[in-house]
Amino acid sequence: MTSLSIYEVHDHFPAFLSRVEAGEEIILERSGKPIAKIVPLKKGKRTLGKEKGKIWMSDDFNDPLPEDLLSEFYQ
């Protein structure tokens, strides 16, 4: 993993993006202190239904909110 200052990235942005696209992870620093980690996006095919059974949603999820709660939004 490489560390670069934000000024180095600013001055050579296209080269920086090429390195990230190639798979390199880069830590951005300001005044020698890490402030962000830039990583390439994972490119892969998403699988539909992969989380099936792990998520629960109430049967009344789409029902209108009660009037007393709705009135709180419009004060």
NUSEKE-469671 format. One record per atom (N, C-alpha, C, O, CB): residue number from 0; atom name; x, z, y. Coordinates in steps of 0.05 Angstrom, whole numbers, plus 32768, in hexadecimal, padded with zeros to 4 digits. Glycine has a CB too. Layout:
N
num;atome;xx;zz;yy
NUM;CA;X;Z;Y
...
END
This chain:
75
num;atome;xx;zz;yy
0;N;8011;8000;7FE9
0;CA;8000;8000;8000
0;C;8012;8000;8019
0;O;8025;800F;801A
0;CB;7FED;8018;8000
1;N;800B;7FEF;802C
1;CA;801B;7FEC;8044
1;C;800E;7FFB;805B
1;O;7FF5;7FFC;805D
1;CB;801F;7FCE;804A
2;N;801E;8006;806D
2;CA;8013;8012;8085
2;C;801C;8001;809D
2;O;8034;7FFA;80A0
2;CB;801D;802F;8089
3;N;8009;7FFA;80AF
3;CA;800F;7FEB;80C6
3;C;8002;7FF8;80DF
3;O;7FEE;8005;80DC
3;CB;8005;7FCE;80C3
4;N;800F;7FF5;80F5
4;CA;8003;7FFF;810E
4;C;7FED;7FEC;8117
4;O;7FED;7FD4;810F
4;CB;8018;8003;8124
5;N;7FDA;7FF6;8126
5;CA;7FC5;7FE4;8130
5;C;7FD0;7FCE;8142
5;O;7FC4;7FB9;8144
5;CB;7FB0;7FF5;813F
6;N;7FE7;7FD3;814E
6;CA;7FF3;7FBF;815F
6;C;7FFF;7FA8;814E
6;O;7FFD;7F91;8156
6;CB;8009;7FCB;8171
7;N;800B;7FAF;8137
7;CA;8015;7F9A;8125
7;C;7FFE;7F89;811B
7;O;8001;7F70;8119
7;CB;8024;7FA7;810E
8;N;7FE8;7F95;8114
8;CA;7FD1;7F86;810A
8;C;7FC6;7F75;8120
8;O;7FBF;7F5E;811C
8;CB;7FBB;7F9A;8100
9;N;7FC4;7F80;8138
9;CA;7FB9;7F71;814F
9;C;7FCA;7F58;8154
9;O;7FC0;7F42;8159
9;CB;7FB8;7F82;8168
10;N;7FE4;7F5B;8153
10;CA;7FF6;7F44;8159
10;C;7FF7;7F2F;8144
10;O;7FFE;7F18;8149
10;CB;8012;7F4F;815F
11;N;7FF1;7F37;812B
11;CA;7FF3;7F24;8114
11;C;7FDA;7F25;8103
11;O;7FDC;7F26;80EA
11;CB;800C;7F2B;8103
12;N;7FC3;7F24;8110
12;CA;7FAA;7F28;8101
12;C;7FA5;7F14;80EB
12;O;7F9D;7F1C;80D5
12;CB;7F93;7F26;8115
13;N;7FAA;7EF9;80EF
13;CA;7FA5;7EE7;80D8
13;C;7FB6;7EED;80C0
13;O;7FAD;7EEB;80A9
13;CB;7FAB;7ECA;80E2
14;N;7FCF;7EF4;80C5
14;CA;7FE1;7EFB;80AE
14;C;7FD7;7F15;80A0
14;O;7FD9;7F17;8088
14;CB;7FFE;7EFF;80B8
15;N;7FCE;7F28;80B0
15;CA;7FC3;7F41;80A6
15;C;7FAC;7F3B;8093
15;O;7FAA;7F46;807D
15;CB;7FBB;7F53;80BD
16;N;7F99;7F2A;809C
16;CA;7F82;7F24;808C
16;C;7F8A;7F15;8072
16;O;7F7E;7F1A;805D
16;CB;7F6E;7F12;809B
17;N;7F9E;7F04;8074
17;CA;7FA7;7EF6;805B
17;C;7FB2;7F0A;8047
17;O;7FAD;7F07;802F
17;CB;7FBD;7EE2;8063
18;N;7FC0;7F1E;8050
18;CA;7FCB;7F33;803E
18;C;7FB4;7F42;8030
18;O;7FB5;7F48;8019
18;CB;7FDD;7F46;804D
19;N;7F9F;7F49;8040
19;CA;7F89;7F58;8035
19;C;7F7A;7F46;8021
19;O;7F72;7F4F;800B
19;CB;7F76;7F61;804B
20;N;7F76;7F2D;8028
20;CA;7F68;7F1A;8016
20;C;7F77;7F16;7FFC
20;O;7F6B;7F11;7FE7
20;CB;7F65;7EFF;8023
21;N;7F92;7F19;7FFD
21;CA;7FA3;7F16;7FE5
21;C;7FA1;7F30;7FD4
21;O;7FAD;7F30;7FBE
21;CB;7FC0;7F11;7FED
22;N;7F94;7F44;7FDD
22;CA;7F90;7F5C;7FCD
22;C;7F9F;7F75;7FD6
22;O;7F9D;7F8A;7FCA
22;CB;7F99;7F56;7FB2
23;N;7FAE;7F72;7FEC
23;CA;7FBD;7F89;7FF6
23;C;7FAC;7F9D;8005
23;O;7F9A;7F95;8014
23;CB;7FD4;7F7F;8008
24;N;7FB1;7FB6;8001
24;CA;7FA3;7FCB;8010
24;C;7FB6;7FD4;8026
24;O;7FCE;7FD8;8022
24;CB;7F9B;7FE4;7FFD
25;N;7FAB;7FD7;803E
25;CA;7FBB;7FDD;8056
25;C;7FB0;7FF5;8064
25;O;7F98;7FF6;806A
25;CB;7FBD;7FC4;8068
26;N;7FC1;8007;806B
26;CA;7FBA;801F;807B
26;C;7FC0;8018;8098
26;O;7FD7;8010;809F
26;CB;7FC9;8038;8072
27;N;7FAD;801C;80AA
27;CA;7FB1;8017;80C7
27;C;7FB9;8032;80D3
27;O;7FAC;8047;80CD
27;CB;7F98;800B;80D4
28;N;7FCD;8031;80E4
28;CA;7FD6;804A;80F1
28;C;7FD5;8047;8110
28;O;7FD9;8031;811B
28;CB;7FF3;8050;80E9
29;N;7FD0;805D;811D
29;CA;7FD2;805F;813A
29;C;7FE4;8077;8140
29;O;7FDF;808D;8137
29;CB;7FB5;8062;8148
30;N;7FF9;8071;814E
30;CA;800D;8086;8155
30;C;8018;8093;813B
30;O;801C;80AB;813B
30;CB;8001;809B;8167
31;N;801C;8083;8127
31;CA;8027;808D;810E
31;C;8014;809D;80FC
31;O;801C;80A7;80E7
31;CB;803E;809E;8114
32;N;7FFA;809F;8104
32;CA;7FE6;80AD;80F4
32;C;7FD3;809A;80E8
32;O;7FC8;8089;80F6
32;CB;7FD8;80C2;8106
33;N;7FCD;809C;80CE
33;CA;7FBA;808A;80C1
33;C;7F9E;808D;80CD
33;O;7F94;80A4;80D0
33;CB;7FBA;808E;80A3
34;N;7F91;8077;80D2
34;CA;7F76;8078;80DD
34;C;7F62;8068;80CD
34;O;7F49;806D;80CE
34;CB;7F75;806E;80FA
35;N;7F6B;8055;80BC
35;CA;7F59;8045;80AC
35;C;7F68;8039;8095
35;O;7F80;8035;8096
35;CB;7F4B;802F;80BE
36;N;7F59;8033;8080
36;CA;7F63;8025;8069
36;C;7F53;800B;8066
36;O;7F3B;800B;8063
36;CB;7F62;8037;804F
37;N;7F62;7FF5;8066
37;CA;7F55;7FDA;8063
37;C;7F5A;7FD1;8047
37;O;7F71;7FCF;803E
37;CB;7F60;7FC5;8079
38;N;7F44;7FCB;8038
38;CA;7F47;7FC2;801C
38;C;7F37;7FA9;8019
38;O;7F23;7FA5;8026
38;CB;7F3D;7FD8;8008
39;N;7F3F;7F98;8007
39;CA;7F30;7F7F;8002
39;C;7F15;7F86;7FF5
39;O;7F13;7F99;7FE6
39;CB;7F40;7F6C;7FF0
40;N;7F01;7F76;7FFB
40;CA;7EE8;7F79;7FEE
40;C;7EEA;7F70;7FD1
40;O;7EF8;7F5D;7FCA
40;CB;7ED2;7F68;7FFC
41;N;7EDC;7F7F;7FC0
41;CA;7EDC;7F77;7FA3
41;C;7ECA;7F5F;7FA0
41;O;7EB3;7F60;7FA7
41;CB;7ED3;7F8F;7F91
42;N;7ED5;7F4B;7F95
42;CA;7EC5;7F33;7F90
42;C;7EBE;7F32;7F73
42;O;7ECF;7F2F;7F61
42;CB;7ED5;7F19;7F98
43;N;7EA5;7F35;7F6E
43;CA;7E9C;7F35;7F53
43;C;7E7E;7F2F;7F52
43;O;7E70;7F33;7F66
43;CB;7EA2;7F4F;7F44
44;N;7E75;7F28;7F3C
44;CA;7E59;7F22;7F39
44;C;7E4A;7F3D;7F36
44;O;7E51;7F4E;7F26
44;CB;7E53;7F10;7F21
45;N;7E35;7F40;7F46
45;CA;7E25;7F58;7F45
45;C;7E11;7F56;7F2D
45;O;7E06;7F40;7F28
45;CB;7E16;7F5D;7F5F
46;N;7E0E;7F6C;7F20
46;CA;7DFC;7F6C;7F09
46;C;7DE2;7F7A;7F10
46;O;7DE2;7F91;7F18
46;CB;7E09;7F7B;7EF1
47;N;7DCC;7F6B;7F0F
47;CA;7DB2;7F76;7F15
47;C;7DAA;7F8A;7F00
47;O;7DAE;7F85;7EE8
47;CB;7D9D;7F5F;7F18
48;N;7D9E;7FA0;7F08
48;CA;7D95;7FB4;7EF5
48;C;7DAA;7FC7;7EEB
48;O;7DA4;7FD7;7EDA
48;CB;7D88;7FA6;7EDF
49;N;7DC2;7FC5;7EF6
49;CA;7DD8;7FD6;7EED
49;C;7DD2;7FF4;7EF1
49;O;7DDB;8004;7EE1
49;CB;7DF1;7FCE;7EFB
50;N;7DC3;7FFB;7F06
50;CA;7DBD;8017;7F0C
50;C;7DA2;801F;7F02
50;O;7D98;8034;7F0A
50;CB;7DBF;801B;7F2A
51;N;7D96;800F;7EF1
51;CA;7D7B;8015;7EE7
51;C;7D7B;8031;7EDA
51;O;7D8C;8037;7EC9
51;CB;7D71;8000;7ED3
52;N;7D66;8041;7EE1
52;CA;7D64;805B;7ED6
52;C;7D73;8071;7EE5
52;O;7D70;8088;7EDF
52;CB;7D6D;805B;7EB9
53;N;7D83;8069;7EF8
53;CA;7D93;807C;7F08
53;C;7D86;8083;7F22
53;O;7D8F;8096;7F30
53;CB;7DAF;8072;7F0C
54;N;7D72;8074;7F2A
54;CA;7D65;8078;7F43
54;C;7D47;807E;7F3F
54;O;7D3A;8071;7F2F
54;CB;7D68;805F;7F55
55;N;7D3D;8091;7F4E
55;CA;7D21;8099;7F4C
55;C;7D14;8096;7F67
55;O;7D21;809D;7F7B
55;CB;7D1D;80B5;7F41
56;N;7CFC;808C;7F68
56;CA;7CEE;8089;7F81
56;C;7CD2;8093;7F7D
56;O;7CC4;808C;7F69
56;CB;7CEE;806C;7F8C
57;N;7CC8;80A3;7F8F
57;CA;7CAE;80AF;7F8D
57;C;7C98;8099;7F8D
57;O;7C9C;8084;7F9A
57;CB;7CA9;80C3;7FA5
58;N;7C83;809E;7F7F
58;CA;7C6D;808B;7F7E
58;C;7C60;8086;7F9A
58;O;7C55;8071;7F9F
58;CB;7C57;8094;7F6B
59;N;7C62;809B;7FAC
59;CA;7C56;8098;7FC6
59;C;7C6A;8090;7FDC
59;O;7C66;8095;7FF3
59;CB;7C48;80B2;7FCE
60;N;7C80;8085;7FD3
60;CA;7C96;807D;7FE6
60;C;7C8C;806C;7FFD
60;O;7C94;8071;8014
60;CB;7CAB;806E;7FD7
61;N;7C7B;8059;7FF8
61;CA;7C72;8047;800D
61;C;7C58;8050;801B
61;O;7C4E;8041;802C
61;CB;7C6E;802B;8002
62;N;7C4E;8066;8013
62;CA;7C35;8070;8020
62;C;7C3B;8078;803D
62;O;7C51;807F;8044
62;CB;7C2A;8089;8010
63;N;7C26;8075;804E
63;CA;7C2A;807D;806A
63;C;7C31;809B;806D
63;O;7C29;80AB;805C
63;CB;7C10;8077;807B
64;N;7C41;80A1;8081
64;CA;7C48;80BD;8086
64;C;7C30;80CC;8091
64;O;7C1E;80C1;809D
64;CB;7C5F;80BF;809A
65;N;7C2F;80E7;808C
65;CA;7C19;80F7;8097
65;C;7C19;80F6;80B5
65;O;7C2E;80F3;80C2
65;CB;7C1B;8114;808D
66;N;7C02;80F8;80C1
66;CA;7BFF;80F6;80DE
66;C;7C10;810A;80ED
66;O;7C1C;8104;8102
66;CB;7BE2;80FA;80E6
67;N;7C11;8123;80E3
67;CA;7C21;8138;80F1
67;C;7C3F;8130;80F2
67;O;7C4C;8136;8106
67;CB;7C1D;8153;80E4
68;N;7C49;8124;80DD
68;CA;7C65;811B;80DD
68;C;7C68;8103;80EE
68;O;7C7C;8101;80FD
68;CB;7C6E;8115;80C0
69;N;7C56;80F0;80ED
69;CA;7C58;80D8;80FE
69;C;7C58;80DF;811C
69;O;7C66;80D2;812B
69;CB;7C40;80C5;80F8
70;N;7C48;80F3;8123
70;CA;7C47;80FA;813F
70;C;7C62;8104;814A
70;O;7C67;8102;8162
70;CB;7C31;810F;8144
71;N;7C73;810F;8139
71;CA;7C8D;8118;8140
71;C;7C9F;8101;814A
71;O;7CB1;8105;815B
71;CB;7C9B;8126;8129
72;N;7C9A;80E9;8140
72;CA;7CAB;80D2;8148
72;C;7CA3;80C7;8163
72;O;7CB3;80B9;816F
72;CB;7CA7;80BC;8133
73;N;7C8C;80CD;816D
73;CA;7C82;80C2;8185
73;C;7C7F;80D6;819C
73;O;7C6E;80D3;81AE
73;CB;7C67;80B5;8180
74;N;7C8F;80EA;819D
74;CA;7C8E;80FE;81B2
74;C;7CA0;80F6;81C9
74;O;7CA2;8104;81DD
74;CB;7C96;8119;81A8
END
